Amino acid sequence: MTHHKVLVVDDERGVRESIRILLKNRYDVIMAVNGADAIARFPDVCPDVVLLDLRLGDMHGIEVLQNIKQVDPNVEVILVTAYASIDTARDALHLGAFDYITKPFDPRELENVVARGIER
């Protein structure tokens, strides 16, 4: 059985670990600690889905989204943020994000949106 890959990009270790624990039985979960780490690792990881925080320590998630979409326009990017606004969500969706969820997230909601991203 081939496992789909999920790249988790968040500068908070607790958030990364929570997501890893929730998804590890269904997917190969790879973690990036900030935007630069995600951009550098993305071509080698070739994830099916990226879970991306908007507020990273080194850059904004929209910048990471744009870089990722330049490398692979077909990868599904799901924003995970505590600071969602209508404008940010609209901008992200316009730039190719698949969906977004807000922190704190419901584990079932996270699992469902990742599954939808994989199916797409």
Rosetta blueprint (number, residue, H / E / L):
1 M L
2 T L
3 H L
4 H L
5 K E
6 V E
7 L E
8 V E
9 V E
10 D L
11 D L
12 E L
13 R H
14 G H
15 V H
16 R H
17 E H
18 S H
19 I H
20 R H
21 I H
22 L H
23 L H
24 K L
25 N L
26 R L
27 Y L
28 D E
29 V E
30 I E
31 M E
32 A E
33 V L
34 N L
35 G H
36 A H
37 D H
38 A H
39 I H
40 A H
41 R H
42 F H
43 P H
44 D H
45 V H
46 C L
47 P L
48 D L
49 V E
50 V E
51 L E
52 L E
53 D L
54 L L
55 R E
56 L L
57 G L
58 D L
59 M L
60 H E
61 G H
62 I H
63 E H
64 V H
65 L H
66 Q H
67 N H
68 I H
69 K H
70 Q H
71 V H
72 D L
73 P L
74 N L
75 V L
76 E E
77 V E
78 I E
79 L E
80 V E
81 T E
82 A L
83 Y L
84 A L
85 S L
86 I H
87 D H
88 T H
89 A H
90 R H
91 D H
92 A H
93 L H
94 H H
95 L L
96 G L
97 A L
98 F L
99 D E
100 Y E
101 I E
102 T E
103 K L
104 P L
105 F L
106 D L
107 P H
108 R H
109 E H
110 L H
111 E H
112 N H
113 V H
114 V H
115 A H
116 R H
117 G H
118 I H
119 E H
120 R L
